[in-house]
Amino acid sequence: MITVKDLRPHPLDQVHRLIEPGPVILVTTRHRGIPNVMTNGFNMMVRHAPPLIACTIGPWDHSYQALVETGECVVSVPTADLAATVVDIGNCSGADVDKFEEFDLTAVTGEQVQAPLVAECFANIECRVADTSLVADYSLFLLEPVRAWTDPSQPRPRLFHHRGDGTFTLDGPTVDLKDRMTKWQYLT
């Protein structure tokens, strides 16, 4: 029988590496007419319907002020072929660089928010800030999707996930267990 003495303690400051959030995403904003894009590795779905997304974006991020002032953004979901570019986007600030120009990204006008969609991404989700009650203590914005788009030319996107240490995991094969989802049939 295994006891806790047989296990190895894990540093609490690395717990995020054990339960990685969602895929790496890009978050776009438009502040005072200027578009920006940032890389985000701390995000998750909060609920199905109506959908709600949580993202950690703090005052250390150039996009923070834009999100606070405009109350809107676009969550763009890049595929694994953009991984190096997405990391590079995260290594610079929109305060210093026009990231759309620097990284040859195509800004697309959405329908519900002023922030641009990213044409090169598999999916783009136009969002409005739904709740800021966790921002002061946790830098956690709750975002309500108001329109979503996918690129039909990318029918089987491979997303990538940050492991918290500079390494990434790529999506692998899909396992279909829909027939076992008896309690949650409405989700299949």
Residue, then its C-alpha position, 0 to 999 in steps of 0.5 A: m500500500i502506498t502512503v504519503k511517505d512514498l510520494r515526493p513533495h512538489p514545490l507549491d510555486q510549481v503547482h501550475r505545471l501539474i494542472e496546466p490551464g487551457p491552450v496558449i492563446l493570444v488576447t487582442t485589445r484596441h486602446r485609443g485606436i491602437p491594436n495590441v496582441m499579447t500571449n496568455g498561458f493562464n486561461m480556462m473555461v468557467r462554464h458552458a452556457p452562457p459561456l464564460i472564460a477566465c484569463t489572468i492579465g495583470p497590471w504588468d501587461h500592456s494590455y491590462q489598461a486597455l482591457v480595464e478601460t474598454g471592457e472588451c477583447v478578442v481571445s484568439v486561439p493559435t495552432a502549433d505551427l504558430a508556437a514560436t511566433v506566439v512565444d516571441i509575441g510574449n517576449c516584447s511589449g505592445a508599449d514598444v512594438d506594433k506586434f501586428e506589424e512586427f510579427d506579420l499578423t493580419a488584423v481582422t475587424g470583428e462584429q461585436v468588439q473593437a479589438p481585432l481578430v487574428a486571421e492566422c489563428f484557428a479560432n477568434i472569440e470576441c469577448r466583453v468583460a463580464d466580471t472584474s471582482l477578481v481583478a484587484d486580488y488575482s488579476l483574473f478577468l471573467l470574459e463573456p464571449v459575444r461572437a465566435w469564429t473558426d477558420p474552416s481551412q483548419p479542420r483539425p487544429r493542433l493547439f499547444h499548451h504551456r507547461g510553465d517552464g518554457t516547454f510546451t505540449l502539443d495536442g495529440p490524437t482525439v479519444d472519442l468517448k461520447d458513448r460513455m457521456t451518459k450523464w452529459q449527453y447534451l454536451t456531445 
